Every structure is written in C-alpha cells, then in structure tokens.
Amino acid sequence: MVQSAYTPSDLANVAGLKSRASEILNRKRKRSLEMIRQIHDRPNIPTEVLIQEY
C-alpha cells in the first residue's frame, strides 16, 4: 500500500472493516479471491502483485 498512493482506509473499503484491512496488511489474514478482484478493479493494482505468496 505504501508503494501506491492508497491508504489502509482504501483497503478497508474493499475488505469491509478496518480491522480486517489491518490483519491483511500485517499478513495475519490472507486475501480472498473476491478481495483480490476488488482490489484489482478499484485501485487498479496488478493481479500479479496481489496473488504473490507472503
């Protein structure tokens, strides 16, 4: 998120909750396929970046 101009709040809009966005950013929760699609469509982040293992 830091590399793009988007904030954790932007991810919370896609994930539904700020706490869930925090878990995703801290790598405590994996991204769902639906979430990957929404993140790709809204902020237009490449899918290749979103499906990488962490």
C-alpha positions as a LaTeX table, in Angstrom:
\begin{tabular}{lrrr}
\hline
Residue & $x$ (\AA) & $y$ (\AA) & $z$ (\AA) \\
\hline
Met1 & 0.00 & 0.00 & 0.00 \\
Val2 & 2.89 & 2.36 & 0.69 \\
Gln3 & 4.25 & 1.95 & $-2.83$ \\
Ser4 & 0.95 & 3.06 & $-4.28$ \\
Ala5 & $-0.89$ & 6.23 & $-3.34$ \\
Tyr6 & $-3.52$ & 4.26 & $-1.44$ \\
Thr7 & $-4.06$ & 4.15 & 2.30 \\
Pro8 & $-5.12$ & 1.36 & 4.65 \\
Ser9 & $-8.54$ & 3.07 & 4.69 \\
Asp10 & $-8.81$ & 2.39 & 0.96 \\
Leu11 & $-8.20$ & $-1.29$ & 1.64 \\
Ala12 & $-10.77$ & $-1.18$ & 4.44 \\
Asn13 & $-13.34$ & $-0.01$ & 1.90 \\
Val14 & $-12.68$ & $-3.18$ & $-0.09$ \\
Ala15 & $-12.21$ & $-5.54$ & 2.87 \\
Gly16 & $-15.24$ & $-4.20$ & 4.71 \\
Leu17 & $-13.61$ & $-3.47$ & 8.07 \\
Lys18 & $-10.55$ & $-1.53$ & 9.20 \\
Ser19 & $-9.59$ & $-4.40$ & 11.49 \\
Arg20 & $-9.68$ & $-6.85$ & 8.59 \\
Ala21 & $-7.59$ & $-4.48$ & 6.45 \\
Ser22 & $-5.07$ & $-4.28$ & 9.29 \\
Glu23 & $-4.89$ & $-8.08$ & 9.51 \\
Ile24 & $-4.27$ & $-8.29$ & 5.76 \\
Leu25 & $-1.58$ & $-5.61$ & 5.82 \\
Asn26 & 0.11 & $-7.32$ & 8.79 \\
Arg27 & $-0.11$ & $-10.66$ & 6.97 \\
Lys28 & $-2.26$ & $-12.29$ & 9.63 \\
Arg29 & $-5.12$ & $-12.88$ & 7.19 \\
Lys30 & $-4.90$ & $-13.97$ & 3.58 \\
Arg31 & $-6.69$ & $-12.18$ & 0.79 \\
Ser32 & $-9.74$ & $-13.93$ & $-0.63$ \\
Leu33 & $-10.19$ & $-14.32$ & $-4.36$ \\
Glu34 & $-13.10$ & $-11.86$ & $-4.29$ \\
Met35 & $-10.99$ & $-9.34$ & $-2.39$ \\
Ile36 & $-8.16$ & $-9.70$ & $-4.90$ \\
Arg37 & $-10.61$ & $-9.00$ & $-7.71$ \\
Gln38 & $-11.98$ & $-5.91$ & $-5.96$ \\
Ile39 & $-8.54$ & $-4.55$ & $-5.13$ \\
His40 & $-7.51$ & $-5.07$ & $-8.74$ \\
Asp41 & $-10.62$ & $-3.35$ & $-10.11$ \\
Arg42 & $-10.91$ & $-0.36$ & $-7.76$ \\
Pro43 & $-7.35$ & 0.88 & $-7.16$ \\
Asn44 & $-6.18$ & $-0.91$ & $-10.32$ \\
Ile45 & $-3.30$ & $-2.81$ & $-8.71$ \\
Pro46 & $-1.90$ & $-5.54$ & $-10.99$ \\
Thr47 & $-3.26$ & $-9.00$ & $-10.23$ \\
Glu48 & 0.27 & $-10.45$ & $-10.37$ \\
Val49 & 1.19 & $-8.37$ & $-7.33$ \\
Leu50 & $-1.92$ & $-9.41$ & $-5.41$ \\
Ile51 & $-1.52$ & $-13.17$ & $-5.88$ \\
Gln52 & 2.10 & $-13.38$ & $-4.75$ \\
Glu53 & 2.75 & $-15.55$ & $-1.71$ \\
Tyr54 & 3.76 & $-13.87$ & 1.51 \\
\hline
\end{tabular}
